[in-house]
Amino acid sequence: MATTYLKNTLTPAIIKTIPEQELPALCEEIRSTLVTYGQQHGGHIGSNLGVVELSVALHYVFSSPQDQIIFDVSHQSYVHKMLTGRTQAYTDETKYNSITGFTNPEESEHDAFTLGHTGTSIAIACGMAQQRDSANKHSQRNIIAVIGDGALSSAVAFEGLNNAALLKSNLIIILNDNEMSISQNVGGIYDNLAQLRATRGKSEHNIFKDFGLDYQYVEQGNNVHELIAQLKKIKNVDHPIVLHIHTKKGLGLDEIDQQKGIIPGQCEANHWQNPLHASKALPARKYYGQLAMSMLEQRFPDEPTLTIISPATPRSNGITEDFRSRAGLHYVDTGITEEYAAAYAAGIAKAGGTPVLATSATFFQRAYDQIHQELCLNNQPATLLIFAAGISNADNSHSGAFDIAMLANIPNLLYLTPSSEQDYLQMLQWSTTSKNHETVAIRVPSQAVLQADVERNTTSYPEIKRNFENPFNTNTSCPFLQYRFEQKSDTVALLGFSNTMPIIRKAATILEEHDITPSIIDTLQCSYLDEQSLNDLSRNHSITLTVEDGQQSGGYGNRISAWLTCNTNIKAFNLGADKEFTDQIPMQTLLQRYQMTPEQIAQNILQHLA
């Protein structure tokens, strides 16, 4: 598209030189650019379209980075990035991948934190304001937290509000109220926001004032002039204040987007947008999510206490809007409240119900204490569906590579690791029909597993089965604790689980070309050692190699190797991810870095046998 303002790199200093009457034209150009960017590249387009005017107004009134702006969740920082030296990353398609989708201090001094999880901006701002005051009581630096997209329901956001009221100096909290979370807003606080919108901020019921905070409201949050006027009034304010602005998510989406069902306003589809040229095939994460929901749904008529719990992000995990509309009381979206969701699941289980808590591995990190205490310490038979676990090309705040080290070492938690659709369904069926078990987590398979199942013709993909059989006597103990030998041989044993099994099978094929037939073992779970199987291995194998789809340090492979080294004469080695954060690195690059490609695994074995 032809550009005017965006043809050159923009900075906050340049923004301040643009006459205010020209800023609406700048906003429209930014909005049009974002729409094109979304169609070609994808991303969190809807939330950014809603904060175009706010982002321009912030940089017009304040002076970043002297005044520090913390975006929460920082997926609404695209416009901020456009205005702080990264313009071409959105206007030049050859540079679309030059930046991340969240604020990142490695990219710019205008980004204070890398933030991909929600609700933390107010707490961060409180800390920065306290340090500013301690260093210089008379500092004129403004500290601004921009919170929105349902983040206010997060527990840490309430903790931030509670403590913000204790400050006696400048702190500006901007609530971007677009009437949406990732899906619909959930929780009583949003009723209060609705009252405040309906009364233009004058409702006698005002949660922010109840916290002891000053409060202002802007109805036209997509009017850059109104925002500038209000921001100028509160600039350098000497006490904490909440500026509540009413915006429209996805404002400016064009007819092409709308034909795809991505429309402005309260539309779940405008949270995350795939590029128009993206494959329409259902990805593994959504396929396995829909498969699980289909299996569980057929049991709803006979099991009134079977409850699916999603702390927001249902769409990402295949929990479709159609399913939710049919599920009724069998489905609960708790909003962005992972800690609450885990404790809530414990309450359901304790009362005799059957909870299934579904979210991403990276979001389960936020509920670690509740998993540890309310669920496992109390030995509650809840089921946790762990999505997006393992090594991936995700951004550094959404990596699932730490799930095994996090979950597999908690007492009274069994972490099951299916390596096929059949395993996945059987494990889910057992965990949700038997009460004779501890807390069970199930690692939802990856694209590699789905592809392997398709190649072996052992999946219903892309169809979702509607009739599922119960393969177990559900009153028995867990049938997945003993390792499964897919292939028995001698000399060399390859052990894996979950997403590494397709890799191991391919490595075995390469070894067979060198007249070496390895044993192939699927451990099925990564919580307990099957000492009998390990002892059996030691009798006729000289080498074992475990391949782990997760951080090697603290992982399951290390436990296997340590046991074999201490109890047998077998040479034990293990592969896994380095202890590091990775940021949008291609999957194949990571596997090569960690020596985890089939070719590298086979070569590793051959070298040890030489």
LINQUI-V559644 format. One record per helix or strand of 2 or more residues. SS is the DSSP state (H for helix, E for strand). FROM is the first residue (numbers start at 1). LEN is the number of residues. If there is no record, write none. Layout:
ss: <SS,SS>
from: <FROM,FROM>
len: <LEN,LEN>
//
This chain:
ss: <H,H,H,H,H,E,H,H,H,H,H,E,H,H,E,H,H,E,H,E,H,H,H,H,E,H,H,E,H,E,H,E,H,E,H,E,H,E,E,H,E,H,E,H,E,H,H>
from: <5,12,20,45,52,68,74,78,88,93,121,143,151,155,171,189,207,214,224,240,255,268,284,300,306,315,321,331,338,354,361,383,403,413,421,439,447,484,491,498,519,531,541,556,571,587,598>
len: <3,6,21,6,10,5,3,5,4,6,15,6,3,10,7,10,4,5,11,7,5,3,14,3,5,3,10,3,13,7,17,5,5,4,13,5,10,4,6,15,4,10,11,12,7,7,12>
//
